[in-house]
Amino acid sequence: MPLILKQEFKTWIMRSLVFLVASCPCSIVISVPLAFFSCIGKVSKKGMIIKGSKHIENLSKAKYVAFDKTGTITTGKMQIDKLNLNGNMQETKVLQYMYAIEKNSNHPISTAIKQKVESEGLKLKIIVDEYEEIAGYGVKGKIEGKEVLFGNEKLLEKNNIKEQTNKNANYLIVNGNVEAVITFKEEIRETSFEITQKLNKVGITETIMLTGDNEESANKIASKVGINKVFAGLLPKQKLDKVRKLKEEGKVIFIGDGINDSPVLAESDFGIAMGDASEIAESSADALLISNNIGNLPNIIKIAKKSMRIIKFNIAFSLIVKAIVLTLGVIRNSANMASNSSRHRG
């Protein structure tokens, strides 16, 4: 350039140095990561660990929040409500069969049965062969040479067993006969109440429940906590389809805890696993709510939104300052060049 315009090298070296210093991205490189790390630190104080800064933007832009029911909206702790015998088996034997086939599962229903049997000293060493967990239906296996099924009404339909069903019940089926019908009751987390109003205040358009449980039970829980929309009786794939459909309309946060929730946690824009979630759910999620306090979610979203505003401001401010400095550098150098030229002519 000095050779083409016949100007001094000193002028262009000074101009180059001004551009080099002003265009250095240090302000952006330092301020943006610090804002992200600050957000992660503040969110952790609310009981959530976010797995990396790349997820914060999705959290801040969320339009929908979808919840699993059992273990998320509710505590996941269940108690046996009623046990009705349909066949010739005694209550003790029924409970022992249920205990044997459910003892390897971490589902809240399994926990309730195990607590009942162990507290009453009914535990026996019963071997279950060919054990299989059927996602969304229940479990099956062989006990004492008998084919045993234990699960919901969909399990009856799947195995073509005709029985007057109760959507809230689970069934023990031995060799094709319904031997017992059992119902459970669960408690709602205190922090779940009024969650919808709190989320609406931070820009969440709609709260949704996605659950494999029956519609009656799901609607009852949803009405108590104020959730807008309920999709009940869903299999894991149907949950996945619902989240994909929601994603077409906006960013989706999903909160769950079970093995069946892991595909949905991975598919959602921001997946949150509860603190006592299964290992697969934890690995699939973008964040862990180690406090199990979903009441903190509105504050966490507010922190993410504020952090993104700060980050955008830092970037804009940095670019504006650089543009001003570069412009002034050009103007100043041009003025110096004009001054030097006039001196030479004089």
Summary of the structure (lengths in Angstrom):
residues: 346
radius of gyration: 30.8
end to end distance: 25.1
largest distance: 120.3
contacts: 1129
relative contact order: 0.17
helix: 52%
strand: 23%
